[in-house]
Amino acid sequence: MTRFVAASGVLGALAFFCATALPVAAQAPHGRDDEPLPEPPPVRVTEPALGRIQIFDDWAVACDNRLSCSAVSLVPEGSGTAYTVLVSIQRHGGPAGEGVLRLIGADQLRGKIDMMADSRLLARVTAARDVIELTGAQALTIVRALGSSYAFELREKKALIDAPSLRGLPAALRYMDEQQGRVGSQGALAALGDGPVDLAKPLPPDPVVAVDAVPVPDGTPPALTPEEQAAARRLAVCEGRLDNAHPFETHVLDAQHALVLLPCNAGAYNISAVPLVATGGTGQWQFKVARFDHVPGFTGDPGTPPVIVNARWNPERGELSSFAKGRGLGDCGTAETYKWDGTGFRLTEARSMPVCRGAWEWPVLYSAAQG
């Protein structure tokens, strides 16, 4: 069974917001000499092209804009038991693209682990920090073996640790070969042939996020007066108003701008906030809705302010992250990371998982270098 899922519209409407900014919350009265001049229209930035998630039975697979593909194991539909070990297969794009096989423990994965396929030993490997990672020729050999097997078991001595399903893996591996242009080559994962081992599509140019702003330490957060908070709320068009347990969150973006995360709604495992950008300084803050080149995944209808879920600001890297969970286990949802470039937020990575079937590591749909 094969299902296609739009990369960014899985759990929320994905219109391209942010071509223009909403008006400032408070402006000087018209006609005054000190009235601020209108700002020039923002420079349009091409919206990032995200990959697509495809479901093959018990595997989810996606390839990003740089032709890097990854597949993760899913709990079979109808199964009430979650995996204790998640299987992740990644293949980088390009003729020299390396393969990576990772076994990720949900709890503890320690010591010597036997990897068995159809009752034969593929490898005996050592877990470190709840992860087993294999690369290069060994990873490709084991992945190919799994793609042609019926049963996969992970054992510690004679004790069974887990048995991730292989249903759909051959189709997922072939999909990766097709997307990367390896079909018929000796370097393919599933669609092997006599073609050159380095047969593959050339890598596309890396998208680069040019950053004009210099990140600043996250010292004393900017303070907002009650009047400024009210102006921010009017601009954010919040449906709900949270109590003091969820106050405004403010951060310095650079010497001219501050980030305001205005909490609007809270559930059992998601807190949503509208991101605003403030200018003017203490006691004179004016606000605009933050601009994004790709709208975060839980944003509502086109034209509504973007919504960041479970927001996290990293001052050292100048990055804003959104992690929207489809349910409390965190095995489905959308996640985006953005870089502040001095005028708006530019997407640097996007991940998604449209089905809630035990995969706590999600395929990458988009990634960008930072310049």
C-alpha positions as CSV (number, residue, x, y, z in Angstrom):
1,M,0.0,0.0,0.0
2,T,1.3,3.4,-1.0
3,R,0.2,6.8,0.3
4,F,1.4,10.2,-0.6
5,V,1.3,13.0,2.0
6,A,2.0,16.7,1.3
7,A,5.2,17.6,3.1
8,S,3.9,20.5,5.1
9,G,0.2,20.2,5.1
10,V,-0.1,17.2,7.2
11,L,-1.5,18.6,10.4
12,G,-2.2,22.2,9.5
13,A,-3.0,24.5,6.6
14,L,0.1,25.4,4.6
15,A,-0.5,28.6,2.8
16,F,2.5,30.8,1.9
17,F,2.1,33.5,4.5
18,C,4.7,36.2,4.9
19,A,5.0,37.7,1.5
20,T,4.0,40.9,3.3
21,A,3.9,41.9,6.9
22,L,0.7,42.9,8.7
23,P,0.5,46.5,9.8
24,V,2.2,47.7,13.0
25,A,0.1,47.5,16.1
26,A,0.4,51.2,17.1
27,Q,1.3,54.1,14.8
28,A,1.8,57.8,15.3
29,P,-1.3,59.9,14.5
30,H,-1.6,60.8,10.8
31,G,-0.3,64.2,9.9
32,R,2.3,64.6,12.6
33,D,5.8,65.6,11.7
34,D,7.2,62.7,13.7
35,E,5.1,60.2,11.9
36,P,7.3,57.3,10.8
37,L,7.8,56.9,7.1
38,P,6.4,53.8,5.5
39,E,8.8,51.0,5.2
40,P,9.8,49.7,1.8
41,P,8.0,46.5,0.8
42,P,9.8,43.4,2.0
43,V,11.9,41.5,-0.5
44,R,10.1,38.4,-1.7
45,V,11.9,35.2,-0.9
46,T,11.2,32.0,-2.9
47,E,9.3,29.5,-0.7
48,P,11.4,26.5,0.1
49,A,10.4,23.3,-1.9
50,L,9.8,20.5,0.6
51,G,10.0,16.8,-0.1
52,R,7.0,14.5,0.4
53,I,6.4,11.7,2.9
54,Q,5.4,8.4,1.3
55,I,4.1,5.5,3.3
56,F,4.9,1.9,2.2
57,D,3.0,-0.4,4.6
58,D,5.2,-0.3,7.7
59,W,7.8,2.2,6.5
60,A,7.8,6.0,5.9
61,V,10.2,7.5,3.5
62,A,11.0,10.9,2.2
63,C,13.8,12.7,0.2
64,D,14.7,16.3,0.8
65,N,15.6,19.2,-1.5
66,R,19.3,18.0,-1.4
67,L,18.4,14.4,-2.6
68,S,19.1,13.0,0.8
69,C,16.6,10.2,1.5
70,S,15.6,8.6,4.8
71,A,13.2,5.8,5.8
72,V,11.9,4.9,9.3
73,S,10.1,1.9,10.6
74,L,6.5,2.2,11.7
75,V,4.5,0.1,14.1
76,P,2.1,-2.1,12.0
77,E,-1.4,-0.7,11.8
78,G,-3.7,-2.1,14.5
79,S,-0.7,-3.1,16.7
80,G,-1.0,-1.9,20.3
81,T,2.6,-2.4,21.1
82,A,5.2,0.3,20.4
83,Y,8.7,-0.5,19.2
84,T,11.5,-0.4,21.8
85,V,14.0,0.1,18.9
86,L,13.4,2.4,15.9
87,V,15.1,1.6,12.6
88,S,16.3,4.5,10.5
89,I,17.9,4.2,7.1
90,Q,19.5,7.2,5.4
91,R,21.2,7.6,2.0
92,H,22.9,10.8,1.1
93,G,22.4,12.0,-2.5
94,G,24.9,12.3,-5.3
95,P,27.4,9.7,-6.7
96,A,29.3,9.5,-3.4
97,G,26.2,9.4,-1.2
98,E,26.9,7.4,1.9
99,G,24.4,5.0,3.6
100,V,23.7,5.2,7.3
101,L,21.8,2.6,9.3
102,R,20.7,3.5,12.8
103,L,19.0,1.5,15.5
104,I,17.7,3.9,18.2
105,G,16.5,2.6,21.5
106,A,13.5,4.1,23.1
107,D,14.8,3.3,26.6
108,Q,18.0,1.3,27.0
109,L,20.1,-0.3,24.3
110,R,23.3,-1.7,25.7
111,G,26.1,-4.1,25.0
112,K,26.4,-6.6,22.1
113,I,23.4,-6.9,19.9
114,D,22.8,-9.5,17.2
115,M,21.0,-8.4,14.1
116,M,19.2,-11.4,12.6
117,A,17.3,-11.6,9.3
118,D,15.3,-14.8,8.5
119,S,17.1,-16.5,11.4
120,R,20.6,-15.8,10.0
121,L,23.1,-13.5,11.7
122,L,23.8,-10.3,9.8
123,A,26.1,-8.6,12.3
124,R,27.0,-8.5,15.9
125,V,27.3,-4.8,16.9
126,T,27.8,-2.8,20.0
127,A,25.3,-0.2,21.2
128,A,26.5,3.1,22.6
129,R,24.3,5.6,24.3
130,D,21.1,3.7,23.2
131,V,22.1,3.9,19.6
132,I,23.8,1.6,17.0
133,E,25.0,3.4,14.0
134,L,26.6,1.7,10.9
135,T,27.9,3.5,7.9
136,G,29.6,2.8,4.6
137,A,29.8,-0.6,3.0
138,Q,28.6,-2.5,6.1
139,A,25.5,-0.4,6.3
140,L,24.7,-0.9,2.6
141,T,25.2,-4.6,2.9
142,I,22.8,-5.0,5.9
143,V,20.2,-2.7,4.4
144,R,20.2,-4.7,1.2
145,A,19.8,-7.9,3.2
146,L,16.9,-6.5,5.1
147,G,15.2,-5.4,1.9
148,S,15.2,-9.0,0.7
149,S,14.2,-10.7,4.0
150,Y,10.9,-11.5,5.7
151,A,11.8,-11.2,9.4
152,F,14.2,-9.0,11.3
153,E,15.1,-9.5,14.9
154,L,17.4,-7.8,17.4
155,R,18.7,-10.1,20.1
156,E,20.9,-9.8,23.1
157,K,22.4,-13.3,23.4
158,K,19.2,-15.4,23.2
159,A,16.8,-12.7,24.5
160,L,14.6,-11.0,21.9
161,I,14.8,-7.2,22.1
162,D,12.5,-6.2,19.3
163,A,11.4,-7.4,15.8
164,P,10.7,-4.3,13.6
165,S,8.4,-5.1,10.6
166,L,10.0,-5.3,7.1
167,R,6.7,-5.0,5.3
168,G,7.1,-2.2,2.7
169,L,10.8,-1.9,3.1
170,P,11.7,-3.2,-0.4
171,A,9.4,-0.6,-1.9
172,A,10.8,2.2,0.3
173,L,14.3,1.3,-0.7
174,R,13.4,1.2,-4.4
175,Y,11.7,4.6,-4.0
176,M,15.0,6.0,-2.6
177,D,16.9,4.5,-5.5
178,E,14.4,6.1,-8.0
179,Q,14.6,9.6,-6.4
180,Q,18.4,9.5,-6.3
181,G,18.8,8.1,-9.8
182,R,20.5,4.8,-8.8
183,V,18.1,2.4,-10.4
184,G,20.0,-0.3,-12.3
185,S,23.4,0.5,-10.7
186,Q,25.7,-1.5,-8.5
187,G,25.3,1.2,-5.9
188,A,21.5,0.9,-5.5
189,L,19.8,-0.2,-2.3
190,A,17.1,-2.4,-3.9
191,A,17.0,-1.8,-7.7
192,L,20.4,-3.3,-8.3
193,G,21.9,-3.7,-11.8
194,D,25.1,-3.7,-13.7
195,G,25.4,0.1,-14.0
196,P,28.3,2.0,-12.5
197,V,28.4,2.0,-8.7
198,D,28.5,5.8,-8.7
199,L,25.5,6.2,-11.0
200,A,23.3,8.9,-9.4
201,K,21.7,12.2,-10.1
202,P,24.1,15.1,-9.5
203,L,23.5,17.1,-6.3
204,P,21.4,20.2,-6.7
205,P,22.9,23.5,-5.5
206,D,22.6,24.0,-1.8
207,P,20.1,26.6,-0.7
208,V,21.9,29.1,1.5
209,V,20.3,31.3,4.1
210,A,22.2,34.6,4.1
211,V,22.3,36.1,7.5
212,D,22.8,39.9,7.9
213,A,22.0,39.9,11.6
214,V,24.6,39.0,14.3
215,P,23.1,36.8,17.1
216,V,23.3,38.5,20.5
217,P,23.3,36.9,23.9
218,D,19.9,36.3,25.5
219,G,20.3,38.6,28.4
220,T,17.5,40.6,30.1
221,P,14.4,40.0,28.1
222,P,12.7,43.1,26.6
223,A,9.8,44.2,28.8
224,L,6.4,45.2,27.5
225,T,4.0,47.7,29.1
226,P,0.3,46.7,29.6
227,E,-0.5,48.9,26.7
228,E,2.1,47.3,24.5
229,Q,0.8,43.9,25.4
230,A,-2.7,44.9,24.5
231,A,-1.5,46.2,21.1
232,A,0.4,42.9,20.5
233,R,-2.7,40.9,21.3
234,R,-4.8,42.9,18.8
235,L,-2.3,42.2,16.1
236,A,-1.9,38.5,16.9
237,V,-5.7,37.9,16.7
238,C,-5.5,35.3,19.4
239,E,-8.5,33.1,19.7
240,G,-7.8,32.3,23.3
241,R,-6.1,34.1,26.2
242,L,-3.9,32.2,28.5
243,D,-3.5,33.0,32.1
244,N,-0.3,34.1,33.9
245,A,1.0,30.5,33.7
246,H,1.8,31.3,30.0
247,P,3.2,34.8,29.9
248,F,4.6,36.7,26.9
249,E,8.0,35.4,26.0
250,T,10.5,38.0,24.6
251,H,14.0,37.7,23.2
252,V,16.5,40.1,21.6
253,L,17.0,39.2,18.0
254,D,19.6,41.8,17.1
255,A,20.4,45.5,17.9
256,Q,17.2,46.7,16.2
257,H,14.7,43.9,16.7
258,A,13.1,41.8,19.4
259,L,11.1,38.6,19.2
260,V,7.7,38.4,21.0
261,L,6.1,35.0,21.4
262,L,2.5,35.6,22.3
263,P,0.9,32.5,23.8
264,C,-2.6,31.9,22.4
265,N,-3.7,28.3,23.1
266,A,-2.4,25.5,25.3
267,G,-3.3,21.8,25.3
268,A,-2.0,18.7,27.0
269,Y,1.3,18.7,25.0
270,N,1.2,21.7,22.7
271,I,1.4,25.4,23.5
272,S,0.9,27.6,20.4
273,A,2.2,31.2,20.1
274,V,2.0,33.9,17.5
275,P,5.5,35.3,16.8
276,L,5.8,39.0,16.5
277,V,8.8,41.2,15.7
278,A,9.2,44.4,17.8
279,T,11.1,47.5,17.1
280,G,11.5,50.9,18.8
281,G,12.9,50.0,22.2
282,T,11.7,50.1,25.8
283,G,8.4,52.0,26.2
284,Q,8.1,52.5,22.5
285,W,7.7,49.0,21.1
286,Q,5.8,48.6,17.8
287,F,4.9,45.3,16.4
288,K,4.6,43.4,13.2
289,V,3.7,39.8,12.6
290,A,6.9,37.8,11.9
291,R,7.5,36.9,8.3
292,F,8.5,33.4,7.3
293,D,9.5,32.0,3.9
294,H,7.7,28.8,4.8
295,V,4.7,29.0,7.2
296,P,5.0,26.7,10.3
297,G,3.0,23.5,10.0
298,F,0.2,24.3,12.5
299,T,-0.7,27.7,11.1
300,G,-4.4,28.1,10.3
301,D,-6.2,29.5,7.2
302,P,-4.3,31.6,4.6
303,G,-3.9,35.2,5.7
304,T,-3.9,34.4,9.4
305,P,-0.8,35.0,11.6
306,P,1.7,32.1,11.7
307,V,1.7,29.9,14.7
308,I,4.8,28.5,16.4
309,V,4.1,25.4,18.6
310,N,6.3,24.6,21.6
311,A,8.6,27.4,20.5
312,R,12.2,27.4,21.3
313,W,14.6,30.3,20.7
314,N,18.3,29.5,20.4
315,P,20.2,32.8,20.9
316,E,23.6,31.4,20.1
317,R,22.5,30.3,16.7
318,G,19.8,32.8,16.1
319,E,17.3,30.0,15.4
320,L,13.6,29.7,16.2
321,S,12.1,26.2,16.3
322,S,8.6,24.8,16.2
323,F,7.7,21.3,17.3
324,A,4.0,20.5,16.9
325,K,3.1,17.1,18.3
326,G,0.1,15.2,16.8
327,R,-0.2,13.3,20.1
328,G,1.7,13.1,23.4
329,L,4.1,10.4,22.4
330,G,5.6,12.7,19.9
331,D,5.5,10.1,17.1
332,C,3.7,12.4,14.6
333,G,3.5,16.1,13.8
334,T,5.6,18.7,12.1
335,A,8.9,20.4,13.1
336,E,10.6,23.4,11.6
337,T,13.8,25.4,12.4
338,Y,14.2,28.9,11.2
339,K,17.1,31.4,11.1
340,W,16.6,35.1,11.7
341,D,18.2,36.9,8.8
342,G,17.7,40.5,9.9
343,T,14.2,40.9,8.3
344,G,12.4,37.6,8.7
345,F,12.8,33.9,9.5
346,R,14.2,31.6,6.9
347,L,13.7,27.9,6.9
348,T,16.8,25.8,7.6
349,E,15.2,22.4,8.3
350,A,11.8,20.8,8.2
351,R,10.7,17.4,9.3
352,S,7.3,15.7,9.3
353,M,5.5,12.5,10.3
354,P,1.9,12.3,9.1
355,V,1.0,9.0,10.8
356,C,1.1,8.3,14.5
357,R,2.7,4.9,14.4
358,G,5.6,4.9,16.8
359,A,8.3,6.8,14.8
360,W,9.9,9.4,17.1
361,E,12.5,10.3,14.6
362,W,11.1,11.9,11.5
363,P,12.4,12.1,7.9
364,V,14.0,15.4,6.8
365,L,12.0,17.2,4.1
366,Y,14.2,20.3,3.7
367,S,17.6,21.5,4.8
368,A,19.6,24.6,4.0
369,A,23.2,25.6,4.5
370,Q,23.8,28.8,6.4
371,G,26.1,31.5,5.0
